[in-house]
Amino acid sequence: MISKIHLKRIILVLVLSVSLFSCKNYLDLEPPSAFSENYVFSNLPNARSAVLGVYDRLSGLQAYGSRLSLMYPYDSDEMVGVLNGAAPDNSSRDLSRYNLQATNAQLAGPFEQLYAGVERANICIKNIPAMDQYSNGTASEQLELKRLHGEALTLRAQFYFELIRNWGDLPAPFEPAADQAELTLPKVDRDTIYNRLIADLKTAQELLPWRTEASNDERITKGAAKALRARLALYRAGFSLRRSNRMERTGDYLSFYQIARDECYELMQHREQHTLNPSFQAVFKDGIDAYTLDPHGEILFEVAMGRETDSNLGYYDGPRFYVPGNTSLLGNGQIRIIPAYFYAFDSLDTRRDVTCAPYYNDPDYSKKVQPLLNMTSGKFRSDWINPRLSSAIQATGLNWPLIRFSDVLLMFAEAENELHNGPTSEAILALQEVRTRAYGGNETGNIPNDKEGFFNSLVQERYLEFGGEGIRKYDLIRWNLIGQKIQEVRDVLTKMKNKVAPYDQLPQYMYYKPAEQEVVWGNSLYKASPAIAPEGFVRVNWMAALTDVWITNVAQLFRANHSELFPIPQTAIDANPNLTQDYGY
């Protein structure tokens, strides 16, 4: 088992900046360090600490420990967000239902933390290459400082990427606030920002080592920079909501598909660095949920979390649970599986029972199956955490995976299909590799070889592969399919409720055996319920639980050409007179 190093445990955060928009109550950063930039960047250990301070802004509940991972990606056609109560709350419930105001309680914190990350990265990017050791130090000093420089460039790209895909055009400083003549900046077109980031990531990958050339921890390596560059190129090529209030993409989009294709292709030639874990379940149960690094390098880029802080993964989204000495059922179970998504999986697809958790845990961790509508997201689940949680605090310390190798394969397949007006044999093989792993070699059916058919197959494969990983909603937006897919999933749910073919034989009730450590079903998930309950089994509502109200609730207030982006937080608008509120907000 690989020993995992939590970066948060060794971070010395050195905050050297003032507010990004010259309003000291806008970015609520920690108190400024007593150390000057000259001191911090006078030696390698301090420079390393400064870069680890940049990593720090990825973690925590305002970033990938909760909001960016567990709230912002929902609702979509796979899962829905917080469901407790029906009344608007100007918080997480409204976020999920696309009922957003600029004052929503979940907007300002992540917005500010991402910009704080940009500022910290800017300070490092300015100062590290100017250090004497960067050019004149020992060979090992130069290698490490170049790596730190590459890490800072990659981290800045990730911060900006998250800002752009949620808010669109935004102010985009690329130098520290202390060096800027004007801090109340206007918006910059997102394509201009993407172009800069894509160029930066080309530089970063030349500075970074491969995974096997570096220490075995969660720090960024060459593979992460290359995969992130491919992802940004695909988003740059895709559709996005513009200030024209229309979903558009630029005429040069194929050139960015080429960048994505080339980066993925090169990664695919380095399987000694990154490849698929043979087991889909092991990526999560034996890796992330066991606090270990994937030995195959499938996860190219992940956010390191502190063991007792920073992450609500498995508490907020997974099945509920108990801990020793506590008689209360813990966990929120707030990210629920849409029944149509559960039934989108083939019965032989191993991803279904990893992605979907249909139970809560009893005190002895035996399984109590829930009604269908209570099925939770399952990749990060309390009963897979090893060592098991021992306190009732919400923090689990689970890392958040940003990019996996299966994404590299599917990005490559998508780019090949676009560039060649249809799938190449290599594109088909890449998609097939993901599917073969999912089915354990038991898959059936052929992959289409025409452009539209292959694209539809790829859309479906990404749907099944990345459930609960914060990817689906953003994929649908860049393909300009989100409104269509939301309507499609509602239509399927209505057919399920009304027992319309091909859903007329799905069970109205499921039976399970109580007090078992794994779910033991007493009837088929794909056939009508038996007239008589199997002896020794307990009944729960399955399709019988589905209601018109629940169906209507899915992405209830989504509006095309509006809801694809969030409103800018009111605090930012108030702080910067050059910011505008667009997209009908």
PERA-V473898 format. One record per pair of residues at least 12 apart in sequence whose ideal C-beta (glycine too) atoms are under 8 Angstrom apart, sorted by the first residue. I is the first residue (numbers start at 0). J is the second residue. If there is no record, write none. Layout:
# PERA-V473898
I;J
I;J
This chain:
# PERA-V473898
0;289
0;291
1;215
1;291
1;292
1;294
2;215
2;291
3;216
3;217
3;290
3;291
3;292
4;214
4;215
4;216
4;217
4;303
5;217
5;303
5;304
5;305
5;306
5;396
6;51
6;54
6;55
6;216
6;217
6;218
6;303
7;55
7;58
7;303
7;304
7;305
7;308
7;309
8;305
8;306
9;51
10;48
10;51
10;52
10;54
10;55
11;48
11;51
11;52
12;29
12;48
12;51
12;52
12;55
13;32
13;34
13;39
13;45
13;48
13;49
13;52
14;28
14;29
14;30
14;31
14;32
14;52
14;119
15;31
15;32
15;34
15;35
15;36
15;39
15;49
15;119
15;122
15;175
15;177
16;28
16;31
16;118
16;119
16;122
16;175
16;176
16;177
17;31
17;176
17;177
18;176
18;182
18;574
19;114
19;115
19;117
19;118
19;170
19;172
19;176
19;182
20;170
20;182
20;183
20;184
20;571
20;574
20;575
21;176
21;182
21;183
22;574
22;575
24;574
25;111
25;570
25;571
25;574
25;575
26;111
26;114
26;115
26;118
27;111
28;115
28;118
36;122
36;126
39;126
40;126
40;127
40;129
40;130
41;130
42;132
43;132
43;136
43;140
43;143
43;144
46;123
46;126
46;127
46;130
46;144
46;147
47;143
47;147
49;119
49;122
49;123
49;126
50;123
50;127
50;147
50;150
50;151
50;154
52;119
53;116
53;119
53;120
53;123
53;150
53;151
53;154
53;155
54;150
54;154
54;218
54;303
55;119
56;112
56;113
56;115
56;116
56;119
56;158
57;116
57;154
57;157
57;158
57;302
57;303
58;302
58;303
58;304
58;305
58;309
58;310
59;112
59;308
59;309
60;108
60;309
60;311
61;108
61;109
61;111
61;112
62;109
62;112
62;113
62;116
62;302
63;302
63;310
63;399
63;401
64;302
64;304
64;309
64;310
64;311
64;312
64;399
65;310
65;311
65;315
66;105
66;108
66;109
67;109
67;161
67;469
68;312
68;399
68;469
69;311
69;312
69;315
69;316
69;333
69;334
69;469
70;91
70;94
70;95
70;105
71;94
71;109
71;165
71;469
71;565
72;469
72;470
72;471
72;472
72;473
73;94
73;95
73;334
73;472
74;95
74;96
74;97
74;472
74;485
74;553
74;554
74;557
75;471
75;472
75;475
75;481
75;484
75;485
75;554
76;337
76;339
76;340
76;462
76;471
76;475
76;484
76;485
76;487
76;488
77;336
77;337
77;340
77;462
77;466
77;467
77;471
78;334
78;335
78;336
78;337
78;340
78;376
78;466
78;467
79;95
79;334
79;335
79;337
79;552
79;553
79;554
80;92
80;94
80;95
80;333
80;334
81;95
81;331
81;333
82;95
82;333
82;335
82;552
83;333
85;552
89;102
89;103
89;104
90;103
90;104
90;105
91;104
91;105
91;333
95;554
96;552
96;554
96;555
96;556
97;554
97;555
97;556
97;557
97;558
97;562
98;555
98;556
99;562
99;565
99;566
99;584
100;566
100;584
101;566
101;567
101;568
101;569
101;572
101;580
101;584
102;568
102;569
103;566
103;568
106;565
106;566
106;567
106;568
107;568
107;569
107;570
107;571
109;161
109;165
110;162
110;166
110;567
110;568
110;571
111;568
111;570
111;571
113;158
113;159
113;161
113;162
114;158
114;162
116;154
116;155
116;158
117;155
117;158
117;159
117;162
117;172
118;172
118;175
118;176
120;151
120;152
120;154
120;155
120;158
121;155
121;172
121;173
121;174
121;175
121;176
122;175
123;147
123;148
123;151
124;148
124;151
124;152
124;155
125;174
125;175
125;178
127;144
127;147
127;148
127;151
128;148
130;144
132;144
133;145
133;148
142;208
145;206
145;207
146;206
146;207
146;208
146;213
148;203
148;206
149;202
149;203
149;204
149;205
149;206
149;207
149;219
149;224
150;203
150;207
150;218
150;219
152;199
152;200
152;202
152;203
152;206
152;224
153;200
153;203
153;207
153;219
153;223
153;224
153;227
154;219
155;196
155;199
156;196
156;199
156;200
156;203
156;227
156;228
156;231
157;227
157;300
157;401
159;171
159;192
159;196
160;196
160;227
160;230
160;231
160;234
163;189
163;192
163;193
163;234
164;234
164;239
164;473
164;476
165;564
165;565
166;564
166;565
166;567
167;189
167;239
167;240
167;241
167;242
167;564
167;581
167;582
168;186
168;187
168;188
168;189
168;242
168;581
169;186
169;187
169;189
169;192
169;567
170;184
170;185
170;186
170;187
170;575
170;577
170;578
171;184
171;187
171;191
171;192
171;195
172;184
173;195
183;574
183;575
183;576
183;577
184;575
184;577
185;577
185;578
186;577
186;578
186;579
189;239
190;235
190;249
193;231
193;234
193;235
194;235
196;231
197;228
197;231
197;232
197;235
197;255
197;258
200;224
200;225
200;227
200;228
200;231
201;228
203;224
204;221
204;224
204;225
204;228
207;219
207;220
207;221
207;223
207;224
208;220
208;221
209;221
209;222
209;269
209;272
210;222
210;272
210;273
210;296
211;271
211;272
215;292
216;292
216;303
217;292
217;301
217;302
217;303
217;398
219;300
220;299
221;272
222;266
222;269
222;272
222;273
222;296
222;299
222;300
223;299
223;300
223;401
223;402
225;262
225;265
225;266
226;262
226;263
226;266
226;299
226;300
226;402
226;406
226;407
227;300
227;401
227;402
228;258
228;259
228;262
229;258
229;259
229;260
229;262
229;263
229;266
229;407
229;410
229;411
229;414
230;259
230;402
230;406
230;410
232;255
232;256
232;258
232;259
232;262
233;255
233;256
233;259
233;410
233;413
233;414
233;477
234;473
234;477
235;252
235;255
236;248
236;252
236;253
236;255
236;256
236;259
236;417
236;477
237;252
237;476
237;477
237;478
237;479
238;476
238;477
238;478
238;479
239;476
239;477
239;563
239;564
240;476
240;560
240;561
240;563
240;564
240;582
242;581
242;582
244;560
244;561
244;581
244;582
244;583
245;560
246;479
246;559
246;560
246;563
253;417
253;418
256;413
256;414
256;417
256;418
257;414
257;418
259;410
259;411
259;413
259;414
260;411
260;414
260;415
260;418
263;407
263;408
263;410
263;411
263;414
264;411
266;299
266;404
266;407
267;407
267;408
267;411
267;429
272;296
273;295
273;296
273;297
273;299
273;404
273;407
274;295
274;296
274;297
274;404
275;295
275;297
275;404
275;405
275;408
275;432
275;433
275;436
276;293
276;294
276;295
276;297
277;295
277;436
278;436
279;349
279;350
279;353
279;436
279;437
280;349
280;353
282;297
282;298
282;403
283;353
283;378
283;379
283;383
284;353
284;383
286;298
287;301
287;378
287;379
287;397
287;398
287;400
288;313
288;379
288;380
288;383
288;384
288;385
288;397
289;383
289;384
289;385
290;306
290;385
290;396
290;397
290;398
295;404
296;404
297;403
297;404
297;405
298;400
298;402
298;403
298;404
299;401
299;402
299;403
299;404
299;407
300;400
300;401
300;402
301;398
301;399
301;400
301;401
302;398
302;399
302;401
303;398
304;395
304;396
304;397
304;398
304;399
305;394
305;396
306;396
307;392
307;394
307;396
308;394
308;396
309;394
309;396
310;394
310;395
310;396
310;397
310;398
310;399
311;393
311;394
311;395
312;379
312;395
312;397
312;398
312;399
313;330
313;379
313;380
313;381
313;383
313;384
313;395
313;397
314;329
314;330
314;331
314;381
314;393
314;394
314;395
315;330
315;331
315;333
315;334
315;393
316;331
316;332
316;333
316;334
316;375
316;376
316;379
316;467
317;330
317;332
317;356
317;375
317;376
317;377
317;379
317;380
317;381
318;330
318;332
318;356
318;358
318;359
318;360
318;369
318;375
318;377
318;380
318;381
318;382
319;331
319;332
319;359
319;360
319;381
320;359
320;360
320;364
320;381
320;382
320;388
321;360
321;361
321;362
321;364
322;387
322;388
322;389
322;390
322;391
323;389
325;391
326;362
327;391
328;359
329;381
329;391
330;381
332;359
332;373
332;375
334;375
334;376
334;467
335;372
335;373
335;374
335;375
335;376
336;354
336;355
336;374
336;375
336;376
337;488
337;492
337;553
338;371
338;372
338;374
338;492
338;495
338;542
338;545
339;488
339;491
339;492
339;495
340;355
340;462
340;466
340;488
341;355
341;371
341;374
342;495
342;502
342;505
343;459
343;462
343;463
344;463
345;438
345;442
345;443
346;524
346;525
347;438
347;439
347;441
347;442
347;443
348;437
348;438
348;463
349;437
349;438
349;439
350;437
350;463
350;464
350;466
352;377
353;377
353;378
354;376
354;377
354;378
354;463
354;466
354;467
355;374
355;375
355;376
355;377
355;466
356;374
356;375
356;376
356;377
356;380
357;369
357;371
357;374
357;518
358;518
359;373
360;381
360;382
361;514
363;514
364;382
364;516
365;513
365;514
365;515
365;516
366;511
366;515
366;516
366;517
366;518
367;513
368;509
368;511
368;518
368;537
368;539
369;539
370;539
370;540
370;541
370;544
371;509
371;539
371;540
371;541
371;542
371;544
371;545
372;544
372;545
372;549
376;466
376;467
377;467
378;466
378;467
378;468
379;395
379;397
379;467
381;395
384;397
399;469
400;468
403;468
405;433
405;436
405;464
405;465
406;464
406;465
406;470
408;429
408;430
408;432
408;433
409;429
409;430
409;433
409;457
409;460
409;461
409;464
411;425
411;426
411;429
412;426
412;427
412;429
412;430
412;453
412;457
413;454
413;457
415;429
416;450
416;453
416;454
416;457
420;450
421;448
421;449
421;450
421;453
422;446
422;447
422;448
422;450
422;453
426;453
427;446
427;448
427;453
430;446
430;453
430;456
430;457
430;460
431;446
433;460
433;464
434;446
434;460
437;463
437;464
458;474
458;478
458;480
461;474
476;563
481;557
481;559
481;563
482;557
482;559
485;553
485;554
485;557
488;553
489;550
489;551
489;553
492;545
492;549
492;550
492;553
493;547
493;550
495;542
495;545
496;542
496;545
496;546
496;547
496;550
498;542
504;525
504;526
504;527
505;524
505;525
505;527
505;541
505;542
506;522
506;523
506;524
506;525
506;526
506;527
506;528
506;541
506;542
507;527
507;528
507;540
507;541
507;542
507;543
508;528
508;538
508;539
508;540
508;541
508;543
509;521
509;522
509;524
509;528
509;538
509;539
509;541
510;522
510;528
510;529
510;532
510;533
510;536
510;537
510;538
510;539
511;536
511;537
511;539
512;535
512;536
512;537
513;536
513;537
521;533
521;535
521;536
528;541
558;583
560;582
560;583
561;582
561;583
561;584
563;582
564;582
566;580
566;582
566;584
567;580
567;584
